[in-house]
Amino acid sequence: MRILVINGPNINMLGIREPAIYGKNTFSDLLSLIEQTAREEGLDVEQFQSNHEGAIVDRIQSCYGTTDGIVINPAAYTHTSVAILDALKAVGIPAVEVHISDVDKREPFRQISYAGLYCEKTIKGHGLEGYREAILYLKERYGQ
Ligand code: DQA
């Protein structure tokens, strides 16, 4: 099973950015956790991070016909990007949305998720562990 994990803007700053909200673990820790999960579960998991909306749209489009599941944290684009929502709809691949923080308990502008309108599950407020949960969900639901 092939899964792509997509991270949006500023996720590469984990460990530096607002540690009281996002924790002290670094982006490199996140990549290691995802790689470890892939190894343990026997999955082919690829990662992609970009600070650019169009690059994320391009990467989602390139999943068409090649990828069985998408885990996506669109970060700030969660709350603004119809383009990312439309790209997910266009490829029609099962997707899970992840947020490191519990966006429900934050500012009003974070209460809208465009990507979440497509994703079949949203995991929020579980820290980096949320990515592992999302991968396991896709494996259980769509693996083999
Ligand atoms: C985030 C929440 C977003 O509101 C924010 O813009 C982010 C990270 C999270 O993982 O908690 O950059 O997606």
Backbone and ligand atoms as CSV (ligand in chain L), in Angstrom:
chain,resi,resn,atom,element,x,y,z
A,1,MET,N,N,0.843,-1.199,0.000
A,1,MET,CA,C,0.000,0.000,0.000
A,1,MET,C,C,0.882,1.255,0.000
A,2,ARG,N,N,0.549,2.195,-0.892
A,2,ARG,CA,C,1.339,3.436,-0.991
A,2,ARG,C,C,0.575,4.599,-0.367
A,3,ILE,N,N,1.240,5.263,0.557
A,3,ILE,CA,C,0.625,6.410,1.246
A,3,ILE,C,C,1.545,7.613,1.092
A,4,LEU,N,N,0.952,8.765,0.841
A,4,LEU,CA,C,1.724,10.009,0.812
A,4,LEU,C,C,1.306,10.875,2.000
A,5,VAL,N,N,2.291,11.334,2.768
A,5,VAL,CA,C,2.042,12.269,3.873
A,5,VAL,C,C,2.442,13.661,3.394
A,6,ILE,N,N,1.473,14.579,3.415
A,6,ILE,CA,C,1.714,15.949,2.940
A,6,ILE,C,C,1.636,16.909,4.120
A,7,ASN,N,N,2.647,17.745,4.257
A,7,ASN,CA,C,2.634,18.802,5.271
A,7,ASN,C,C,2.732,20.168,4.611
A,8,GLY,N,N,1.898,21.076,5.079
A,8,GLY,CA,C,1.859,22.418,4.523
A,8,GLY,C,C,2.817,23.383,5.193
A,9,PRO,N,N,2.568,24.686,5.028
A,9,PRO,CA,C,3.512,25.727,5.434
A,9,PRO,C,C,3.833,25.742,6.930
A,10,ASN,N,N,5.111,25.954,7.201
A,10,ASN,CA,C,5.648,26.128,8.556
A,10,ASN,C,C,5.747,24.846,9.382
A,11,ILE,N,N,5.269,23.741,8.821
A,11,ILE,CA,C,5.422,22.472,9.552
A,11,ILE,C,C,6.917,22.098,9.605
A,12,ASN,N,N,7.677,22.565,8.621
A,12,ASN,CA,C,9.130,22.333,8.649
A,12,ASN,C,C,9.813,23.088,9.796
A,13,MET,N,N,9.081,23.984,10.455
A,13,MET,CA,C,9.634,24.755,11.582
A,13,MET,C,C,9.280,24.138,12.941
A,14,LEU,N,N,8.746,22.910,12.916
A,14,LEU,CA,C,8.399,22.251,14.187
A,14,LEU,C,C,9.621,22.205,15.103
A,15,GLY,N,N,9.375,22.400,16.392
A,15,GLY,CA,C,10.475,22.416,17.360
A,15,GLY,C,C,10.957,23.825,17.616
A,16,ILE,N,N,10.771,24.701,16.606
A,16,ILE,CA,C,11.171,26.111,16.726
A,16,ILE,C,C,9.923,26.970,16.887
A,17,ARG,N,N,8.917,26.676,16.062
A,17,ARG,CA,C,7.714,27.516,16.056
A,17,ARG,C,C,6.816,27.186,17.268
A,18,GLU,N,N,6.410,28.216,17.968
A,18,GLU,CA,C,5.404,28.131,19.033
A,18,GLU,C,C,5.385,26.775,19.762
A,19,PRO,N,N,6.471,26.461,20.481
A,19,PRO,CA,C,6.521,25.132,21.127
A,19,PRO,C,C,5.401,24.895,22.134
A,20,ALA,N,N,4.842,25.976,22.693
A,20,ALA,CA,C,3.745,25.792,23.654
A,20,ALA,C,C,2.508,25.217,22.952
A,21,ILE,N,N,2.414,25.442,21.647
A,21,ILE,CA,C,1.260,24.929,20.894
A,21,ILE,C,C,1.607,23.634,20.174
A,22,TYR,N,N,2.782,23.621,19.521
A,22,TYR,CA,C,3.105,22.482,18.643
A,22,TYR,C,C,4.107,21.491,19.258
A,23,GLY,N,N,4.612,21.819,20.446
A,23,GLY,CA,C,5.551,20.918,21.113
A,23,GLY,C,C,6.996,21.177,20.720
A,24,LYS,N,N,7.887,20.421,21.356
A,24,LYS,CA,C,9.324,20.651,21.165
A,24,LYS,C,C,9.946,19.698,20.146
A,25,ASN,N,N,9.188,18.707,19.717
A,25,ASN,CA,C,9.743,17.785,18.720
A,25,ASN,C,C,9.931,18.505,17.386
A,26,THR,N,N,10.994,18.123,16.688
A,26,THR,CA,C,11.344,18.807,15.445
A,26,THR,C,C,10.676,18.136,14.237
A,27,PHE,N,N,10.782,18.823,13.100
A,27,PHE,CA,C,10.269,18.263,11.849
A,27,PHE,C,C,10.984,16.944,11.532
A,28,SER,N,N,12.279,16.925,11.839
A,28,SER,CA,C,13.053,15.713,11.597
A,28,SER,C,C,12.533,14.564,12.481
A,29,ASP,N,N,12.106,14.876,13.720
A,29,ASP,CA,C,11.488,13.847,14.583
A,29,ASP,C,C,10.212,13.312,13.927
A,30,LEU,N,N,9.445,14.236,13.335
A,30,LEU,CA,C,8.193,13.825,12.681
A,30,LEU,C,C,8.497,12.870,11.515
A,31,LEU,N,N,9.496,13.238,10.708
A,31,LEU,CA,C,9.844,12.381,9.565
A,31,LEU,C,C,10.287,10.999,10.048
A,32,SER,N,N,11.050,10.969,11.156
A,32,SER,CA,C,11.499,9.675,11.703
A,32,SER,C,C,10.322,8.847,12.171
A,33,LEU,N,N,9.364,9.493,12.847
A,33,LEU,CA,C,8.182,8.771,13.342
A,33,LEU,C,C,7.396,8.157,12.179
A,34,ILE,N,N,7.268,8.918,11.104
A,34,ILE,CA,C,6.526,8.426,9.941
A,34,ILE,C,C,7.279,7.264,9.281
A,35,GLU,N,N,8.603,7.420,9.166
A,35,GLU,CA,C,9.415,6.351,8.558
A,35,GLU,C,C,9.345,5.078,9.395
A,36,GLN,N,N,9.409,5.245,10.721
A,36,GLN,CA,C,9.342,4.094,11.626
A,36,GLN,C,C,7.993,3.376,11.489
A,37,THR,N,N,6.917,4.171,11.419
A,37,THR,CA,C,5.581,3.588,11.266
A,37,THR,C,C,5.511,2.802,9.962
A,38,ALA,N,N,6.045,3.371,8.898
A,38,ALA,CA,C,6.033,2.705,7.586
A,38,ALA,C,C,6.771,1.368,7.664
A,39,ARG,N,N,7.943,1.388,8.300
A,39,ARG,CA,C,8.748,0.153,8.433
A,39,ARG,C,C,7.981,-0.907,9.217
A,40,GLU,N,N,7.450,-0.500,10.390
A,40,GLU,CA,C,6.748,-1.452,11.261
A,40,GLU,C,C,5.523,-2.054,10.581
A,41,GLU,N,N,4.852,-1.233,9.792
A,41,GLU,CA,C,3.585,-1.671,9.192
A,41,GLU,C,C,3.758,-2.233,7.785
A,42,GLY,N,N,4.980,-2.215,7.281
A,42,GLY,CA,C,5.241,-2.748,5.944
A,42,GLY,C,C,4.576,-1.930,4.846
A,43,LEU,N,N,4.591,-0.627,5.003
A,43,LEU,CA,C,3.931,0.256,4.036
A,43,LEU,C,C,4.972,1.072,3.280
A,44,ASP,N,N,4.578,1.484,2.078
A,44,ASP,CA,C,5.423,2.363,1.277
A,44,ASP,C,C,4.905,3.793,1.531
A,45,VAL,N,N,5.580,4.512,2.414
A,45,VAL,CA,C,5.104,5.850,2.788
A,45,VAL,C,C,6.103,6.901,2.316
A,46,GLU,N,N,5.590,7.859,1.553
A,46,GLU,CA,C,6.415,8.960,1.056
A,46,GLU,C,C,6.002,10.243,1.776
A,47,GLN,N,N,6.907,11.197,1.855
A,47,GLN,CA,C,6.600,12.444,2.540
A,47,GLN,C,C,6.828,13.628,1.620
A,48,PHE,N,N,6.019,14.656,1.814
A,48,PHE,CA,C,6.176,15.880,1.028
A,48,PHE,C,C,5.801,17.055,1.917
A,49,GLN,N,N,6.677,18.053,1.956
A,49,GLN,CA,C,6.358,19.298,2.693
A,49,GLN,C,C,6.611,20.473,1.782
A,50,SER,N,N,5.673,21.432,1.798
A,50,SER,CA,C,5.896,22.657,1.034
A,50,SER,C,C,5.219,23.827,1.720
A,51,ASN,N,N,5.822,24.990,1.531
A,51,ASN,CA,C,5.227,26.231,2.033
A,51,ASN,C,C,4.368,26.903,0.959
A,52,HIS,N,N,4.216,26.220,-0.193
A,52,HIS,CA,C,3.553,26.843,-1.343
A,52,HIS,C,C,2.287,26.085,-1.737
A,53,GLU,N,N,1.199,26.802,-1.793
A,53,GLU,CA,C,-0.103,26.187,-2.078
A,53,GLU,C,C,-0.101,25.429,-3.413
A,54,GLY,N,N,0.415,26.076,-4.468
A,54,GLY,CA,C,0.403,25.448,-5.797
A,54,GLY,C,C,1.233,24.180,-5.837
A,55,ALA,N,N,2.336,24.159,-5.087
A,55,ALA,CA,C,3.189,22.961,-5.049
A,55,ALA,C,C,2.428,21.813,-4.391
A,56,ILE,N,N,1.620,22.136,-3.393
A,56,ILE,CA,C,0.820,21.094,-2.721
A,56,ILE,C,C,-0.254,20.569,-3.682
A,57,VAL,N,N,-0.881,21.484,-4.420
A,57,VAL,CA,C,-1.881,21.085,-5.425
A,57,VAL,C,C,-1.217,20.165,-6.464
A,58,ASP,N,N,-0.036,20.559,-6.951
A,58,ASP,CA,C,0.685,19.742,-7.943
A,58,ASP,C,C,0.968,18.337,-7.394
A,59,ARG,N,N,1.398,18.293,-6.138
A,59,ARG,CA,C,1.774,16.989,-5.538
A,59,ARG,C,C,0.543,16.101,-5.371
A,60,ILE,N,N,-0.578,16.693,-4.969
A,60,ILE,CA,C,-1.820,15.915,-4.846
A,60,ILE,C,C,-2.216,15.376,-6.226
A,61,GLN,N,N,-2.153,16.216,-7.246
A,61,GLN,CA,C,-2.513,15.763,-8.605
A,61,GLN,C,C,-1.632,14.598,-9.051
A,62,SER,N,N,-0.355,14.651,-8.668
A,62,SER,CA,C,0.577,13.608,-9.126
A,62,SER,C,C,0.296,12.265,-8.443
A,63,CYS,N,N,-0.555,12.266,-7.417
A,63,CYS,CA,C,-0.928,11.016,-6.730
A,63,CYS,C,C,-1.897,10.189,-7.550
A,64,TYR,N,N,-2.533,10.809,-8.538
A,64,TYR,CA,C,-3.573,10.115,-9.296
A,64,TYR,C,C,-3.012,8.861,-9.957
A,65,GLY,N,N,-3.611,7.732,-9.628
A,65,GLY,CA,C,-3.182,6.466,-10.234
A,65,GLY,C,C,-1.934,5.856,-9.623
A,66,THR,N,N,-1.334,6.510,-8.642
A,66,THR,CA,C,-0.078,5.983,-8.080
A,66,THR,C,C,-0.135,5.773,-6.570
A,67,THR,N,N,-1.137,6.342,-5.916
A,67,THR,CA,C,-1.139,6.399,-4.450
A,67,THR,C,C,-2.486,5.908,-3.921
A,68,ASP,N,N,-2.429,5.116,-2.819
A,68,ASP,CA,C,-3.664,4.523,-2.283
A,68,ASP,C,C,-4.295,5.350,-1.170
A,69,GLY,N,N,-3.498,6.215,-0.543
A,69,GLY,CA,C,-4.042,7.008,0.554
A,69,GLY,C,C,-3.197,8.241,0.801
A,70,ILE,N,N,-3.852,9.300,1.274
A,70,ILE,CA,C,-3.148,10.557,1.553
A,70,ILE,C,C,-3.403,10.940,3.009
A,71,VAL,N,N,-2.325,11.291,3.717
A,71,VAL,CA,C,-2.431,11.920,5.038
A,71,VAL,C,C,-2.006,13.363,4.824
A,72,ILE,N,N,-2.862,14.302,5.203
A,72,ILE,CA,C,-2.531,15.703,4.911
A,72,ILE,C,C,-2.753,16.612,6.115
A,73,ASN,N,N,-1.704,17.382,6.424
A,73,ASN,CA,C,-1.841,18.514,7.343
A,73,ASN,C,C,-1.598,19.759,6.490
A,74,PRO,N,N,-2.670,20.384,6.000
A,74,PRO,CA,C,-2.478,21.546,5.129
A,74,PRO,C,C,-2.026,22.796,5.892
A,75,ALA,N,N,-1.890,22.665,7.224
A,75,ALA,CA,C,-1.456,23.782,8.080
A,75,ALA,C,C,-2.357,24.997,7.834
A,76,ALA,N,N,-1.786,26.191,7.649
A,76,ALA,CA,C,-2.630,27.391,7.504
A,76,ALA,C,C,-3.548,27.311,6.283
A,77,TYR,N,N,-3.131,26.539,5.252
A,77,TYR,CA,C,-3.990,26.418,4.062
A,77,TYR,C,C,-5.274,25.639,4.347
A,78,THR,N,N,-5.293,24.940,5.489
A,78,THR,CA,C,-6.526,24.273,5.926
A,78,THR,C,C,-7.697,25.244,5.859
A,79,HIS,N,N,-7.429,26.451,6.356
A,79,HIS,CA,C,-8.507,27.413,6.613
A,79,HIS,C,C,-8.763,28.365,5.444
A,80,THR,N,N,-8.001,28.207,4.360
A,80,THR,CA,C,-8.126,29.155,3.246
A,80,THR,C,C,-8.235,28.505,1.866
A,81,SER,N,N,-7.750,27.256,1.738
A,81,SER,CA,C,-7.490,26.770,0.378
A,81,SER,C,C,-8.593,25.896,-0.218
A,82,VAL,N,N,-9.379,26.511,-1.093
A,82,VAL,CA,C,-10.339,25.762,-1.891
A,82,VAL,C,C,-9.573,24.952,-2.947
A,83,ALA,N,N,-8.411,25.466,-3.375
A,83,ALA,CA,C,-7.609,24.764,-4.399
A,83,ALA,C,C,-7.149,23.400,-3.898
A,84,ILE,N,N,-6.747,23.316,-2.636
A,84,ILE,CA,C,-6.317,22.018,-2.082
A,84,ILE,C,C,-7.525,21.093,-1.955
A,85,LEU,N,N,-8.650,21.623,-1.500
A,85,LEU,CA,C,-9.887,20.825,-1.448
A,85,LEU,C,C,-10.219,20.273,-2.843
A,86,ASP,N,N,-10.184,21.128,-3.850
A,86,ASP,CA,C,-10.537,20.700,-5.206
A,86,ASP,C,C,-9.559,19.657,-5.752
A,87,ALA,N,N,-8.275,19.803,-5.398
A,87,ALA,CA,C,-7.277,18.820,-5.857
A,87,ALA,C,C,-7.570,17.456,-5.234
A,88,LEU,N,N,-7.913,17.444,-3.945
A,88,LEU,CA,C,-8.252,16.171,-3.280
A,88,LEU,C,C,-9.474,15.542,-3.943
A,89,LYS,N,N,-10.473,16.369,-4.238
A,89,LYS,CA,C,-11.678,15.856,-4.900
A,89,LYS,C,C,-11.344,15.340,-6.296
A,90,ALA,N,N,-10.449,16.031,-6.976
A,90,ALA,CA,C,-10.108,15.662,-8.362
A,90,ALA,C,C,-9.488,14.272,-8.429
A,91,VAL,N,N,-8.574,13.947,-7.503
A,91,VAL,CA,C,-7.900,12.647,-7.579
A,91,VAL,C,C,-8.723,11.541,-6.928
A,92,GLY,N,N,-9.604,11.915,-5.990
A,92,GLY,CA,C,-10.520,10.944,-5.387
A,92,GLY,C,C,-9.861,9.858,-4.555
A,93,ILE,N,N,-8.695,10.155,-3.997
A,93,ILE,CA,C,-7.960,9.164,-3.190
A,93,ILE,C,C,-8.372,9.318,-1.717
A,94,PRO,N,N,-8.580,8.203,-0.982
A,94,PRO,CA,C,-8.939,8.312,0.433
A,94,PRO,C,C,-7.919,9.167,1.196
A,95,ALA,N,N,-8.426,10.090,2.007
A,95,ALA,CA,C,-7.511,11.022,2.694
A,95,ALA,C,C,-7.932,11.230,4.141
A,96,VAL,N,N,-6.928,11.417,4.990
A,96,VAL,CA,C,-7.140,11.728,6.405
A,96,VAL,C,C,-6.431,13.048,6.704
A,97,GLU,N,N,-7.141,13.929,7.399
A,97,GLU,CA,C,-6.593,15.236,7.778
A,97,GLU,C,C,-6.001,15.131,9.185
A,98,VAL,N,N,-4.817,15.711,9.359
A,98,VAL,CA,C,-4.177,15.713,10.686
A,98,VAL,C,C,-3.861,17.146,11.092
A,99,HIS,N,N,-4.116,17.457,12.351
A,99,HIS,CA,C,-3.626,18.702,12.952
A,99,HIS,C,C,-2.935,18.357,14.262
A,100,ILE,N,N,-1.738,18.918,14.421
A,100,ILE,CA,C,-0.958,18.634,15.625
A,100,ILE,C,C,-1.666,19.221,16.848
A,101,SER,N,N,-2.142,20.439,16.706
A,101,SER,CA,C,-2.849,21.109,17.806
A,101,SER,C,C,-4.345,20.812,17.701
A,102,ASP,N,N,-5.051,21.111,18.786
A,102,ASP,CA,C,-6.510,20.948,18.752
A,102,ASP,C,C,-7.121,22.246,18.233
A,103,VAL,N,N,-7.307,22.304,16.926
A,103,VAL,CA,C,-7.784,23.539,16.284
A,103,VAL,C,C,-9.165,23.960,16.800
A,104,ASP,N,N,-9.941,23.002,17.295
A,104,ASP,CA,C,-11.284,23.331,17.821
A,104,ASP,C,C,-11.209,24.305,18.993
A,105,LYS,N,N,-10.089,24.253,19.706
A,105,LYS,CA,C,-9.965,25.086,20.911
A,105,LYS,C,C,-9.188,26.369,20.639
A,106,ARG,N,N,-8.974,26.687,19.352
A,106,ARG,CA,C,-8.165,27.863,19.013
A,106,ARG,C,C,-9.030,28.969,18.394
A,107,GLU,N,N,-8.397,29.891,17.668
A,107,GLU,CA,C,-9.098,31.080,17.170
A,107,GLU,C,C,-10.256,30.718,16.225
A,108,PRO,N,N,-11.242,31.610,16.150
A,108,PRO,CA,C,-12.387,31.367,15.259
A,108,PRO,C,C,-11.968,31.106,13.802
A,109,PHE,N,N,-10.907,31.785,13.309
A,109,PHE,CA,C,-10.538,31.587,11.900
A,109,PHE,C,C,-9.988,30.194,11.631
A,110,ARG,N,N,-9.681,29.450,12.689
A,110,ARG,CA,C,-9.193,28.069,12.491
A,110,ARG,C,C,-10.328,27.049,12.527
A,111,GLN,N,N,-11.558,27.523,12.652
A,111,GLN,CA,C,-12.680,26.585,12.808
A,111,GLN,C,C,-13.194,26.052,11.471
A,112,ILE,N,N,-12.766,26.695,10.383
A,112,ILE,CA,C,-13.138,26.189,9.051
A,112,ILE,C,C,-12.004,25.334,8.507
A,113,SER,N,N,-12.350,24.153,7.978
A,113,SER,CA,C,-11.350,23.364,7.256
A,113,SER,C,C,-11.905,23.005,5.888
A,114,TYR,N,N,-11.275,23.546,4.848
A,114,TYR,CA,C,-11.708,23.210,3.486
A,114,TYR,C,C,-11.316,21.769,3.140
A,115,ALA,N,N,-10.057,21.403,3.395
A,115,ALA,CA,C,-9.621,20.025,3.097
A,115,ALA,C,C,-10.478,19.021,3.863
A,116,GLY,N,N,-10.891,19.416,5.067
A,116,GLY,CA,C,-11.696,18.532,5.911
A,116,GLY,C,C,-13.050,18.201,5.300
A,117,LEU,N,N,-13.507,19.022,4.352
A,117,LEU,CA,C,-14.778,18.729,3.688
A,117,LEU,C,C,-14.658,17.491,2.806
A,118,TYR,N,N,-13.413,17.181,2.403
A,118,TYR,CA,C,-13.182,15.982,1.591
A,118,TYR,C,C,-12.717,14.793,2.449
A,119,CYS,N,N,-11.837,15.080,3.421
A,119,CYS,CA,C,-11.196,13.982,4.160
A,119,CYS,C,C,-12.218,13.154,4.928
A,120,GLU,N,N,-11.996,11.837,4.958
A,120,GLU,CA,C,-12.999,10.988,5.624
A,120,GLU,C,C,-12.789,10.927,7.125
A,121,LYS,N,N,-11.660,11.437,7.596
A,121,LYS,CA,C,-11.415,11.446,9.033
A,121,LYS,C,C,-10.484,12.609,9.353
A,122,THR,N,N,-10.674,13.211,10.526
A,122,THR,CA,C,-9.770,14.278,10.978
A,122,THR,C,C,-9.253,13.909,12.365
A,123,ILE,N,N,-7.920,13.995,12.520
A,123,ILE,CA,C,-7.300,13.720,13.819
A,123,ILE,C,C,-6.667,15.029,14.276
A,124,LYS,N,N,-7.096,15.552,15.413
A,124,LYS,CA,C,-6.542,16.830,15.860
A,124,LYS,C,C,-6.207,16.792,17.343
A,125,GLY,N,N,-5.114,17.487,17.677
A,125,GLY,CA,C,-4.746,17.609,19.089
A,125,GLY,C,C,-4.021,16.401,19.653
A,126,HIS,N,N,-3.579,15.480,18.803
A,126,HIS,CA,C,-2.847,14.310,19.289
A,126,HIS,C,C,-1.337,14.458,19.079
A,127,GLY,N,N,-0.897,15.675,18.757
A,127,GLY,CA,C,0.532,15.900,18.525
A,127,GLY,C,C,1.012,15.115,17.313
A,128,LEU,N,N,2.309,14.762,17.319
A,128,LEU,CA,C,2.880,14.051,16.168
A,128,LEU,C,C,2.271,12.654,16.021
A,129,GLU,N,N,1.836,12.100,17.135
A,129,GLU,CA,C,1.211,10.770,17.145
A,129,GLU,C,C,0.013,10.685,16.184
A,130,GLY,N,N,-0.618,11.830,15.936
A,130,GLY,CA,C,-1.768,11.878,15.036
A,130,GLY,C,C,-1.432,11.356,13.638
A,131,TYR,N,N,-0.189,11.564,13.205
A,131,TYR,CA,C,0.214,11.088,11.868
A,131,TYR,C,C,0.227,9.560,11.844
A,132,ARG,N,N,0.745,8.965,12.940
A,132,ARG,CA,C,0.765,7.497,13.013
A,132,ARG,C,C,-0.671,6.950,12.982
A,133,GLU,N,N,-1.545,7.607,13.768
A,133,GLU,CA,C,-2.952,7.167,13.800
A,133,GLU,C,C,-3.577,7.231,12.410
A,134,ALA,N,N,-3.254,8.298,11.681
A,134,ALA,CA,C,-3.830,8.473,10.342
A,134,ALA,C,C,-3.343,7.372,9.398
A,135,ILE,N,N,-2.050,7.047,9.465
A,135,ILE,CA,C,-1.491,5.991,8.609
A,135,ILE,C,C,-2.136,4.650,8.954
A,136,LEU,N,N,-2.262,4.372,10.253
A,136,LEU,CA,C,-2.862,3.095,10.681
A,136,LEU,C,C,-4.318,3.005,10.239
A,137,TYR,N,N,-5.029,4.128,10.311
A,137,TYR,CA,C,-6.429,4.149,9.868
A,137,TYR,C,C,-6.508,3.753,8.391
A,138,LEU,N,N,-5.656,4.373,7.556
A,138,LEU,CA,C,-5.700,4.079,6.116
A,138,LEU,C,C,-5.338,2.623,5.848
A,139,LYS,N,N,-4.345,2.120,6.612
A,139,LYS,CA,C,-3.950,0.708,6.423
A,139,LYS,C,C,-5.116,-0.220,6.765
A,140,GLU,N,N,-5.746,0.038,7.934
A,140,GLU,CA,C,-6.841,-0.834,8.362
A,140,GLU,C,C,-8.016,-0.794,7.389
A,141,ARG,N,N,-8.298,0.399,6.880
A,141,ARG,CA,C,-9.494,0.570,6.038
A,141,ARG,C,C,-9.242,0.146,4.588
A,142,TYR,N,N,-8.022,0.400,4.076
A,142,TYR,CA,C,-7.784,0.195,2.640
A,142,TYR,C,C,-6.627,-0.755,2.306
A,143,GLY,N,N,-5.843,-1.149,3.316
A,143,GLY,CA,C,-4.695,-2.022,3.044
A,143,GLY,C,C,-5.136,-3.410,2.601
A,144,GLN,N,N,-4.491,-3.981,1.624
A,144,GLN,CA,C,-4.752,-5.344,1.110
A,144,GLN,C,C,-6.212,-5.532,0.726
L,1,DQA,C1,C,-2.041,23.182,12.243
L,1,DQA,C2,C,-3.139,24.135,12.716
L,1,DQA,C3,C,-3.265,25.298,11.752
L,1,DQA,O1,O,-4.298,26.167,12.190
L,1,DQA,C4,C,-1.973,26.079,11.687
L,1,DQA,O2,O,-2.067,27.129,10.745
L,1,DQA,C5,C,-0.785,25.222,11.420
L,1,DQA,C6,C,-0.713,23.893,12.029
L,1,DQA,C7,C,-1.779,22.041,13.240
L,1,DQA,O3,O,-1.138,21.074,12.846
L,1,DQA,O4,O,-2.184,22.112,14.401
L,1,DQA,O5,O,0.167,25.648,10.777
L,1,DQA,O6,O,-2.464,22.570,11.022
